[in-house]
Amino acid sequence: MFRLLAAGWLTRRIAGPLGRLIPNPYLRAAAVAGLGVVATRLLQSRR
């Protein structure tokens, strides 16, 4: 449970600077969603 919360927190922290780099809202949403998936998988694989 903690790892999922940490992945969500990490995704939100990186979404801010990423929003300034990617002006297109559709591409930004796709990048943030992909980042969330990668963060979740990385944190879940650390068992």
NORDA-V59903 format. One record per residue. N is the residue number from 1. RES is the residue in one small letter. PHI is phi in whole degrees, -180 to 180 (999 if undefined). Layout:
BEGIN
N_RES_PHI ; N_RES_PHI
END
This chain:
BEGIN
1_m_999 ; 2_f_-62 ; 3_r_-66 ; 4_l_-68 ; 5_l_-66 ; 6_a_-66 ; 7_a_-65 ; 8_g_-65 ; 9_w_-64 ; 10_l_-63 ; 11_t_-63 ; 12_r_-67 ; 13_r_-67 ; 14_i_-86 ; 15_a_-65 ; 16_g_-64 ; 17_p_-62 ; 18_l_-66 ; 19_g_-65 ; 20_r_-77 ; 21_l_-81 ; 22_i_-115 ; 23_p_-74 ; 24_n_-73 ; 25_p_-65 ; 26_y_-72 ; 27_l_-66 ; 28_r_-63 ; 29_a_-63 ; 30_a_-66 ; 31_a_-67 ; 32_v_-67 ; 33_a_-64 ; 34_g_-64 ; 35_l_-64 ; 36_g_-63 ; 37_v_-65 ; 38_v_-64 ; 39_a_-63 ; 40_t_-64 ; 41_r_-67 ; 42_l_-65 ; 43_l_-72 ; 44_q_-76 ; 45_s_-81 ; 46_r_-92 ; 47_r_-80
END
